[in-house]
Amino acid sequence: MLIPHPLLGPRDAQEFTYLGDASLLNRPDGMAEGALDAFNRHVYLRDNPAGVHRELWFHEQGDRSWLIVTRNTLTHEILGAELARDVALAQKGGAK
């Protein structure tokens, strides 16, 4: 399986470590009311979807970047990849 790295081009998936659902970037506020329960849900309660899904991958044997990879979990087709840094900044309304 080839992952289209946004900076380095197509890379073999063996260079990466799969880290789970990309929603892990959306950590709960540790100081908010009910933070303990929110972190429990964040860490332990996850969906296991079939179909198109956004995943977090770490380029361990490369430039050590974090990517958000959009992949169809039924066919393993990679639909795209973005730098996780850019996705996080866009979610916060920041510029690249």
N, CA, C and O of each residue as an XYZ file, in Angstrom:
384
protein
N       0.857     -1.162      0.000
C       0.000      0.000      0.000
C       0.910      1.235      0.000
O       1.842      1.331      0.798
N       0.625      2.169     -0.901
C       1.395      3.408     -0.972
C       0.598      4.554     -0.364
O      -0.592      4.713     -0.634
N       1.266      5.340      0.452
C       0.662      6.511      1.069
C       1.216      7.747      0.358
O       2.432      7.926      0.292
N       0.330      8.610     -0.180
C       0.790      9.800     -0.895
C       1.216     10.909      0.074
O       0.423     11.790      0.405
N       2.450     10.858      0.516
C       2.962     11.847      1.475
C       2.920     13.228      0.814
O       3.415     13.385     -0.303
N       2.338     14.232      1.481
C       2.204     15.557      0.875
C       3.535     16.238      0.552
O       3.579     17.098     -0.328
N       4.614     15.878      1.236
C       5.914     16.508      0.996
C       6.868     15.612      0.208
O       7.686     16.109     -0.566
N       6.769     14.303      0.398
C       7.757     13.373     -0.152
C       7.241     12.513     -1.302
O       8.008     11.750     -1.890
N       5.973     12.621     -1.625
C       5.400     11.792     -2.679
C       5.021     10.418     -2.161
O       4.990     10.206     -0.948
N       4.728      9.469     -3.063
C       4.281      8.138     -2.643
C       5.347      7.412     -1.805
O       6.512      7.321     -2.193
N       4.912      6.902     -0.651
C       5.805      6.169      0.262
C       5.133      4.852      0.634
O       3.909      4.782      0.745
N       5.936      3.812      0.825
C       5.418      2.512      1.228
C       4.843      2.600      2.641
O       5.437      3.227      3.518
N       3.704      1.982      2.857
C       3.045      2.027      4.169
C       3.910      1.426      5.273
O       3.695      1.722      6.448
N       4.890      0.582      4.916
C       5.759     -0.019      5.921
C       6.661      1.012      6.601
O       7.226      0.737      7.659
N       6.799      2.192      6.003
C       7.592      3.255      6.624
C       6.822      3.947      7.748
O       7.397      4.721      8.513
N       5.524      3.669      7.847
C       4.641      4.378      8.770
C       4.169      3.483      9.906
O       4.203      2.256      9.811
N       3.731      4.119     10.970
C       3.056      3.440     12.073
C       1.631      3.977     12.127
O       1.418      5.189     12.176
N       0.667      3.078     12.117
C      -0.749      3.435     12.199
C      -1.083      3.731     13.656
O      -0.754      2.947     14.546
N      -1.741      4.870     13.898
C      -2.014      5.261     15.282
C      -3.497      5.400     15.608
O      -3.843      5.814     16.715
N      -4.376      5.066     14.674
C      -5.802      5.072     14.982
C      -6.567      6.199     14.329
O      -6.097      6.845     13.393
N      -7.744      6.412     14.843
C      -8.694      7.395     14.338
C      -8.117      8.805     14.433
O      -7.542      9.175     15.456
N      -8.268      9.581     13.382
C      -7.736     10.950     13.356
C      -8.423     11.861     14.358
O      -7.901     12.931     14.672
N      -9.578     11.462     14.867
C     -10.250     12.299     15.865
C      -9.455     12.375     17.171
O      -9.782     13.172     18.051
N      -8.406     11.544     17.299
C      -7.548     11.617     18.488
C      -6.877     12.985     18.612
O      -6.428     13.358     19.696
N      -6.807     13.731     17.512
C      -6.244     15.081     17.566
C      -7.127     16.028     18.381
O      -6.653     17.042     18.894
N      -8.403     15.691     18.496
C      -9.365     16.549     19.196
C      -9.462     16.153     20.667
O     -10.487     15.645     21.121
N      -8.385     16.393     21.396
C      -8.345     16.034     22.822
C      -9.298     16.897     23.627
O      -9.447     18.086     23.342
N      -9.947     16.313     24.634
C     -10.807     17.102     25.515
C      -9.985     18.082     26.350
O      -8.788     17.885     26.560
N     -10.629     19.117     26.811
C      -9.999     20.099     27.691
C      -9.836     19.467     29.074
O     -10.826     19.138     29.726
N      -8.603     19.299     29.516
C      -8.320     18.666     30.786
C      -8.764     19.467     31.997
O      -8.811     18.936     33.106
N      -9.088     20.735     31.801
C      -9.501     21.589     32.917
C     -11.016     21.813     32.945
O     -11.529     22.468     33.852
N     -11.725     21.274     31.960
C     -13.168     21.496     31.877
C     -13.923     20.617     32.869
O     -13.393     19.625     33.371
N     -15.158     20.994     33.138
C     -16.056     20.197     33.971
C     -16.219     18.822     33.325
O     -16.464     18.743     32.121
N     -16.094     17.762     34.075
C     -16.251     16.404     33.560
C     -15.079     15.919     32.723
O     -15.232     15.032     31.883
N     -13.903     16.504     32.956
C     -12.728     16.163     32.138
C     -12.350     14.691     32.255
O     -11.961     14.081     31.259
N     -12.451     14.114     33.428
C     -12.079     12.708     33.617
C     -12.950     11.797     32.752
O     -12.440     10.890     32.094
N     -14.235     12.033     32.754
C     -15.149     11.233     31.935
C     -14.888     11.476     30.448
O     -14.926     10.539     29.651
N     -14.626     12.724     30.075
C     -14.347     13.044     28.671
C     -13.080     12.348     28.184
O     -13.047     11.835     27.066
N     -12.035     12.325     29.015
C     -10.799     11.640     28.627
C     -11.004     10.126     28.560
O     -10.433      9.462     27.695
N     -11.804      9.583     29.456
C     -12.107      8.150     29.411
C     -12.771      7.791     28.084
O     -12.383      6.814     27.442
N     -13.769      8.574     27.668
C     -14.437      8.330     26.381
C     -13.447      8.508     25.227
O     -13.441      7.717     24.284
N     -12.615      9.544     25.303
C     -11.650      9.857     24.243
C     -10.645      8.719     24.034
O     -10.302      8.394     22.898
N     -10.183      8.125     25.113
C      -9.143      7.101     25.029
C      -9.711      5.709     24.741
O      -9.133      4.958     23.955
N     -10.833      5.359     25.368
C     -11.286      3.978     25.327
C     -12.498      3.689     24.448
O     -12.681      2.547     24.026
N     -13.316      4.668     24.164
C     -14.538      4.414     23.400
C     -14.372      4.942     21.985
O     -14.478      6.144     21.739
N     -14.111      4.030     21.060
C     -13.877      4.425     19.668
C     -14.738      3.602     18.731
O     -15.085      2.456     19.020
N     -15.076      4.210     17.597
C     -15.811      3.499     16.556
C     -14.841      2.680     15.722
O     -13.645      2.968     15.672
N     -15.366      1.665     15.074
C     -14.589      0.848     14.144
C     -15.357      0.833     12.823
O     -16.019     -0.152     12.495
N     -15.266      1.937     12.063
C     -16.118      2.087     10.886
C     -15.678      1.234      9.702
O     -14.500      0.906      9.553
N     -16.644      0.885      8.872
C     -16.376      0.240      7.592
C     -16.649      1.282      6.521
O     -17.728      1.873      6.476
N     -15.665      1.503      5.662
C     -15.819      2.505      4.609
C     -14.769      3.591      4.742
O     -13.694      3.367      5.298
N     -15.089      4.772      4.225
C     -14.133      5.878      4.217
C     -13.928      6.391      5.643
O     -14.882      6.645      6.378
N     -12.668      6.533      6.005
C     -12.306      6.871      7.385
C     -11.018      7.692      7.375
O     -10.146      7.473      6.534
N     -10.899      8.641      8.312
C      -9.678      9.443      8.456
C      -8.851      8.866      9.594
O      -9.348      8.661     10.702
N      -7.560      8.604      9.297
C      -6.681      7.916     10.247
C      -5.409      8.716     10.487
O      -4.985      9.508      9.645
N      -4.819      8.498     11.630
C      -3.567      9.142     12.007
C      -2.417      8.166     11.764
O      -2.420      7.052     12.288
N      -1.428      8.592     10.963
C      -0.249      7.772     10.641
C       0.999      8.584     10.952
O       1.029      9.795     10.732
N       2.028      7.916     11.466
C       3.306      8.552     11.810
C       4.389      8.015     10.882
O       4.567      6.802     10.780
N       5.113      8.903     10.205
C       6.164      8.497      9.255
C       7.444      8.201     10.038
O       8.407      8.967     10.017
N       7.416      7.084     10.713
C       8.487      6.690     11.634
C       9.826      6.476     10.937
O      10.867      6.868     11.466
N       9.812      5.863      9.764
C      11.061      5.556      9.064
C      11.315      6.551      7.937
O      11.877      6.201      6.900
N      10.898      7.780      8.152
C      11.086      8.818      7.146
C      11.347     10.147      7.821
O      12.264     10.277      8.632
N      10.532     11.135      7.481
C      10.756     12.483      8.023
C      10.092     12.704      9.379
O      10.127     13.816      9.906
N       9.485     11.657      9.955
C       8.874     11.679     11.283
C       7.697     12.647     11.359
O       7.416     13.216     12.414
N       7.023     12.827     10.245
C       5.837     13.681     10.214
C       4.594     12.866     10.584
O       4.585     11.638     10.492
N       3.560     13.574     11.000
C       2.269     12.982     11.316
C       1.337     13.315     10.157
O       1.273     14.461      9.711
N       0.614     12.304      9.672
C      -0.302     12.503      8.556
C      -1.717     12.104      8.943
O      -1.924     11.215      9.769
N      -2.678     12.772      8.337
C      -4.067     12.336      8.370
C      -4.309     11.694      7.012
O      -4.286     12.371      5.984
N      -4.539     10.392      7.011
C      -4.741      9.636      5.781
C      -6.225      9.286      5.681
O      -6.806      8.733      6.615
N      -6.826      9.611      4.549
C      -8.210      9.217      4.299
C      -8.168      7.924      3.505
O      -7.615      7.866      2.407
N      -8.776      6.868      4.094
C      -8.662      5.523      3.528
C     -10.003      4.813      3.611
O     -10.747      4.986      4.576
N     -10.305      4.017      2.598
C     -11.474      3.164      2.631
C     -11.066      1.871      3.342
O     -10.236      1.117      2.836
N     -11.644      1.622      4.502
C     -11.243      0.460      5.301
C     -11.727     -0.862      4.707
O     -11.257     -1.924      5.114
N     -12.658     -0.816      3.753
C     -13.118     -2.048      3.103
C     -12.182     -2.478      1.981
O     -11.939     -3.670      1.791
N     -11.655     -1.500      1.233
C     -10.820     -1.803      0.064
C      -9.345     -1.471      0.289
O      -8.499     -1.872     -0.510
N      -9.028     -0.756      1.344
C      -7.691     -0.240      1.663
C      -7.223      0.837      0.679
O      -6.053      1.218      0.691
N      -8.128      1.328     -0.171
C      -7.777      2.393     -1.108
C      -7.492      3.681     -0.333
O      -8.288      4.111      0.502
N      -6.348      4.280     -0.627
C      -5.973      5.560     -0.015
C      -6.553      6.676     -0.881
O      -6.262      6.753     -2.074
N      -7.364      7.530     -0.288
C      -8.026      8.605     -1.017
C      -7.284      9.925     -0.905
O      -7.542     10.845     -1.681
N      -6.359     10.035      0.055
C      -5.588     11.260      0.218
C      -4.847     11.269      1.539
O      -5.091     10.446      2.421
N      -3.938     12.219      1.653
C      -3.166     12.381      2.893
C      -2.824     13.853      3.069
O      -2.522     14.554      2.104
N      -2.874     14.306      4.309
C      -2.554     15.687      4.657
C      -1.637     15.683      5.868
O      -1.659     14.745      6.665
N      -0.841     16.717      6.006
C      -0.044     16.854      7.220
C      -0.988     17.124      8.386
O      -1.849     17.999      8.298
N      -0.834     16.388      9.459
C      -1.696     16.562     10.627
C      -1.593     17.979     11.177
O      -2.576     18.524     11.680
N      -0.408     18.577     11.083
C      -0.203     19.953     11.539
C      -1.146     20.898     10.800
O      -1.766     21.762     11.422
N      -1.262     20.743      9.477
C      -2.120     21.608      8.679
C      -3.595     21.408      9.021
O      -4.360     22.371      9.072
N      -3.989     20.164      9.254
C      -5.371     19.861      9.622
C      -5.700     20.482     10.972
O      -6.764     21.079     11.135
N      -4.790     20.346     11.949
C      -5.021     20.911     13.286
C      -5.123     22.429     13.232
O      -5.976     23.017     13.897
N      -4.267     23.061     12.454
C      -4.322     24.524     12.322
C      -5.624     24.961     11.659
O      -6.218     25.955     12.077
N      -6.077     24.245     10.642
C      -7.317     24.589      9.959
C      -8.509     24.443     10.903
O      -9.442     25.243     10.844
N      -8.489     23.428     11.775
C      -9.573     23.224     12.727
C      -9.632     24.349     13.734
O     -10.708     24.692     14.223
N      -8.489     24.926     14.049
C      -8.433     26.029     15.019
C      -8.625     27.382     14.352
O      -8.657     28.414     15.022
N      -8.751     27.372     13.025
C      -8.961     28.626     12.308
C      -7.678     29.374     12.015
O      -7.721     30.543     11.634
N      -6.522     28.716     12.187
C      -5.226     29.358     11.945
C      -4.790     29.215     10.510
O      -5.370     28.453      9.737
N      -3.778     29.945     10.171
C      -3.206     29.871      8.826
C      -2.048     28.883      8.841
O      -1.494     28.565      9.893
N      -1.695     28.404      7.649
C      -0.562     27.479      7.517
C       0.734     28.226      7.664
O       1.806     27.625      7.584
